[in-house]
């Protein structure tokens, strides 16, 4: 997993304004298997925590393989900035 310069800038600003100081990736069981979710949440006991570009990223081991070649990036759309996972290929039914 990597973080683009735009992703780092955005996450640094968001985390500076948040009480939680880590980004957490986790899975939510859906009809087609495990769905990827992300939130500003503290790491859970079973998470693997990595510091990427100075940002704490917690990853639930059940979805770790889905994030191997992913780059966390930030893009603006319609005046709003949000995270984009470049290289992420969601599973489907």
Residue pairs with C-beta under 8 A, 6 or more apart in sequence:
1 50
1 52
1 57
1 59
1 67
1 68
1 70
1 71
1 72
2 52
2 53
2 70
2 71
2 72
3 11
3 52
3 53
3 55
3 57
3 71
3 72
3 73
4 71
4 72
4 73
4 74
4 86
6 73
6 74
6 75
7 53
7 71
7 72
7 73
7 74
7 83
8 53
8 54
8 55
9 74
10 74
10 81
10 83
11 23
11 55
11 72
11 74
11 83
12 54
12 55
14 40
15 21
15 22
15 23
15 40
15 55
18 40
20 40
20 41
20 42
21 56
22 40
22 41
22 42
22 43
22 49
22 55
22 56
22 57
22 58
23 38
23 39
23 40
23 55
23 56
23 57
23 58
23 72
24 38
24 39
24 40
24 41
24 42
24 43
24 44
24 47
24 57
24 58
24 59
24 60
25 36
25 37
25 38
25 57
25 58
25 59
25 60
25 63
25 67
26 37
26 38
26 39
26 41
26 44
26 47
26 59
26 60
26 62
26 63
27 34
27 35
27 36
27 37
27 60
27 62
27 63
28 34
28 35
28 37
29 35
31 93
32 91
32 92
32 93
33 91
34 62
34 63
34 91
35 90
36 63
36 66
36 67
36 85
36 88
36 90
38 83
41 58
42 58
43 49
43 56
43 58
44 58
44 60
46 60
46 61
47 58
47 59
47 60
47 61
48 58
48 59
48 61
48 64
49 56
49 57
49 58
49 59
50 56
50 57
50 59
51 57
52 72
57 72
59 67
66 88
66 91
67 85
67 88
69 87
70 85
70 86
70 87
70 88
71 85
71 86
71 87
72 83
72 84
72 85
72 86
73 83
73 84
73 85
73 86
74 81
74 82
74 83
74 84
75 81
75 82
75 84
